[in-house]
């Protein structure tokens, strides 16, 4: 897929891995990237595939998921625009640890492993950004594991809805809208529970006045309280 050089540079600057790099480095990187178009339902790569570099999400919506031996899917993330995908390939050449699938028509940039390894050797700032980014990812994983182990489902659901709203939605005086429909099945996969359990909690949250649902789109009525009590959101 052909993407103008100026657009490539804008997409790269939006990626936290490349924030703060000199403009000439971004310009040079842009010449080495290629655009990738994914249709809704198409996989970018599958868990276990060989690693071929880093991707940056430019537009659309993708999910990162893993599957257990019984075929059950757990959604790990719905990355926001600018997010890097497959960054672990820069640390280890192991096969892909998760599957990335387009939930909407999406556009990404691909940066090959060889290009990134060369840049890491030339640009100490990029190496520092990579270390900081992976450290944040590890903290987020630890926080998610802690919530999974100790928080009740209703609290975990509220935190996940708030996270989705901050990433993909719109914060207004009347509340935090998720901005798009997320099915109960998708929410259940993100939380590692059944759809029926999510359905029950959504009804309870509506009855309590914590959420409203209009044409399938969820709006949180009191997001500030959740954000205040969840420092890493």
N, C-alpha and C positions, 0 to 999 in steps of 0.2 A: 504493500500500500504506500503510495507516494504522499509524503507530508512535507510542506515547505520548511526550509531550514530555520526560518524565524519562529515557526510554530514549535519545531523540535526544541529549540533553545528555551522557549517559554515553558514547555512541558518539563524539561530537565531542571530548570530553576525552581519549579514547583515541588520537586522531589526533595525530601529532607536530607537524603544522602548527599546531595550536591549543593545544598544551601551554603552560600558564602564562598564558593569557588570563584576564582578569577574569571571574568567574562571570556577571555580568550580560551580558557580551558573548556568552558561550556560550549563555545563555538566549535572547538576541535572535536569534542565529544559528539556534537550533533551530526557531524559529517560521517561518523562511524555507526550511527544508529539507523534502524529501519522501522517503518511503520507496520503494525500488525492489526488487521481488522478481524474481529470475532463476531459471528452472528449469535443471536440469542440461543442458548442451549449448547453452544460449541465449547469444547474444552481447550484451554491454552496449553496445558500439559496435565499429565496424570501422575498420581502418586506412584513412585517407582521408575518413572521415565528418567533417562540420562539428563543431566543438567547441561544447559547450553548457554547460560548467561542470565542476565538480569532484565526484568521487564518493568516499565513504569506505566501505570494506568493513567490514560489521558482523558477518556470520557466513557460514559456508560456505567455499568454495574457488574461486578464479578463477585463470586464467593470462593473462599478458600476452605476446603473440606478434607476430611480424612474418612476412611471406611474401615470398619473392623472385619474380622474373619467371617462374621455372620452377615455381612453386607449392610450393616447399619451405618448411616452417615452422620457425622458430627461436623457442623459448620463452625469453623474456627474464627472466621472474620469476613466482613463485607468491606473491603478497603475503600478509603475515600480517594478522590482524584489526586494524583501526584504520588501515591503510595508505591514503593518499590515492591516487586513480587519476585521471589526466588533469590533473594539476596544471600541466602546461605551458600549458594554456589561460589561466592567469593571467598568463603572460609574453608570449605571442603568440597571436593568433587563428587560427593556421594549423590545417589539418585534423588530425585525430587521427593520431598517428605510429605507433600500434600497435592491435592488436585485443585486446579483453578478453572472455574467454569463461568461463562458469561450468562448473567441473568437478564441482561439487555444487550442489544447491539453495542459493542464496545471497541475502542481504539486504544492501542498500547504502543509504546516504543520498546524495541529490543536492543540491548547492549550486550555483545558477545563476551564470553568469559575472558578471552585473550585481551580484548580491549580494556576491560575492567582491571585485570591483573596488571597490565602495563601502566594504567593510570594510577593505581595504588602505589606502584613503585616510584612514580614520578611526582605524585602529589601527596605530601604528608597530611594536608588538610582533609583529603578524601578518606584517608585511613582513619583519622580521628573521628570523622563523621560516622564511618561504618561502625567503629567500636561503640560510640555513643548510641547509635541507633539499635544495635544488637543488644546493648545493655538495657535499653528501654523495653525492647521486646521481651527480654527475660523477666524484667520486673512485672510487666503486664501479664505474662504467663503465670508467674507466681501468684499475683493478685487474683487472677481468674481461678486458679486451683484452690486458693484459700476461700473464695466466695462459694465455689462449688461444694467444698467440704463443710463449711460452717454456716452459710446463710440459707434461710428458707427460700422456697421457690418464688414466693411473691416478691421478695426483695430482689432476688436475682433477675426476675423478669422486669421489674421496674428499672433496674440498673441497665439491663440490655436495651430496653426501649429508649432510655435516655441517651445511651451511647449511640444508637442508630439515629436518633433525632439530631444529635450534635454533629454527626458525620454527614448525614444525607438530607436533613430536614430544615426547619425554619423556626427560629425562636421569636415569638411575638408576645405582646402583653397578655394575651388570652391563654398562652401556654406554648409548649414545644411540640410542633407537628413533625411526624416522621417523614412527611413529604411525599411518600409513596406507600403503596400497599405492601405489607409483608404478611405472607400467609401464616396461619397458625402452625402448619407443618414446618415452615422455615424457622420460625421462632423456636419450636420444639427441638429442631436439630441443632440450633445454636446453643441451647441450654442442656442438651443431652437428656431430655425427658420426652414423654409422650405428648401427642397433639391434644389428647383429652385433658391432660393436666394443665396445659397452657390455656385451653378453652375455659376451663373452670376458673383459673386465676384471672383471666381477662374479664369474665363476668363479675367476679368479686370486686375487681378494681373499678369497674364501671359503677357498681352499686355503691361503692365507698366514695365515689366522686373523684377518684385519682386519675382516671382517663376518660376520654370521650372517643367514640368511633363514628366518623362520618364518611359515608361512601367507601368504607373499607380502610380508611386511613386513620391511624391512631394518633391522638393528641394527648400529651401529658399535661394535666392541669396545674401541677405543682412541681415543676422541674427543679426549681432553685433548691428545694429541700433535699432532693436526691443528689444533686451535684455537690452541695455542701458536705454531705455525709459520705461522698465517694471521691476522695481527693484525686484519683488518677483518671477520672473521666475527662 
